[in-house]
């Protein structure tokens, strides 16, 4: 069973070096795609025909006169983007370009170039011309640039100038047509309005004659009608009479309530201007004063006193008569005011009735009169508008479209742009190459890194073997590749659960993953370390171990298992004294499944006692059952995974098969790693070898490494890297 716990899932975040690793590994694809794109772009660029460009610039303004009209402000301010965008479309519209096609006879001129026979139709020529046309606007200005591309530089300039001319003429002619249409519509409106005015005026004259309305009545209608004036005048008189009647009546009522004495005291105040009353009262007062003086000295019988009393009585009688006359006069005034009031009330009622009657007649007339005036005002407005439009149409409008730069023949072709195209090809080639490399990497589900192994298989990596590894027996212990196997040997020794575990097999999911080479070199490293090692070639179908040792394969394991030979008779020695080899021998067709026999188990037990370590080579575990049998019988199993060869699902299945039969899988060996391209693996072998080899050379006085036992260097006795 497995001797390890599933490691924690590694961080899935990619580092920059991971991307760089993919680029280095897939550099062949990137370079091939890059060169293909660049070469194709360059060839196509040089094959493309030369194209010239001519451009003309025009200044476009809204519909404004060259000279501002009276009361009209000159148009200033930022350009209207919507207006300019509209003019872009107008310049490229069929109305404009069809005229250019007709004026330059482009249907006939381009038929020879684009058709084998026949003549182009205008819509077809329009599409060709539009492809050659490029309209642009200069930012924050009203300038528009018209660019035309053609293989004929003279033709490009001619078409650009013609487009500008046609556009300018179309705007001016459109403005003139608009003015003519506007003037004709105004004239029609004036004729119609004049007929309305005449009709309304006839109706007004008929009403005037019917109601007998004079000019005086019309002039005074704004201040009020004559009947209304009469009503107001009579009503004012009625108001005055009512006021006078009220005053007279109240005075009369007051006087009637007074006695003779009160009248004598009140009337002089009210009627101070009455000479008769005031004279009588004055004389009465004087006689009374004279009588008082006389009675104080004379007796009543005195003739003068009697005469004075007669005179006093006469004056008192005159005062009483005058008072009665005043009261009678007031009564007459009240009666007269009442009669006058009644008459005025009658006149007011009569005037109101007449005013109501005339008001109805006037209302109809003057409403019709206002209608006529309004129609005349509208007619006058139309007349003014007509005069303004006629004057406006005569003002020049050359500023609508100004051609600031005429198109000239191009001095050199603008297409193809060789530097730009090649630079674009370089960029695209790099992008496509890198993208394709990453896409291929995404599709590649094989094992690439240690993280892939630990994430998918849940097993530790105990060794990393570089590319192009040969036989360490031939390369010697000082080989740069030997250190990778020494690291693997050390990890196996420290990983095994029991020190008595000394039978080892290496399995792989598929063929060609370097299983046999790894097993042979690992056995050589064990032997170089002084251990007695036996290699048994148990891959009975495709044996290969004898090729490493260059010995015969005619006798071997099968002979021992079949009882035809003894173990000592078939074991062969190698140039390394501590390394022995047992070939596979010839496999009879009748002995399939011989590895699962009791004889094989006995053999394993025998070699465990004789040797320090025994290595069993096996076939791929996915194809033949022998590998599963060996994994279940030996003490230790290793799984070799070829770098970037088989999908991870296959390697996972191989690992699961070992676990199911109870095999003790100590870890995974990654094989065929390109150390020069993948920095992730360099420290497994290259750094270690370089570091210690350099140190040994520096320490040796003669520049040579010190030799130890068994002909190996001191470097071979260093079993464990500091990394582990």
PyMOL commands that set and color helices and strands:
alter all, ss='L'
color gray80, all
select helices_A, chain A and resi 16-25+27-47+81-91+94-104+106-114+122-132+153-211+215-220+226-256+260-270+275-295+303-393+418-443+450-456+472-475+482-495+515-528+545-549+557-561+567-570+589-591+594-596+598-610+626-633+648-660+679-699+709-711+714-717
alter helices_A, ss='H'
color red, helices_A
select strands_A, chain A and resi 52-60+133-137+143-150+401-405+461-466+503-508+533-537+571-573+579-582+613-617+636-642+665-673
alter strands_A, ss='S'
color yellow, strands_A
deselect
rebuild
show_as cartoon
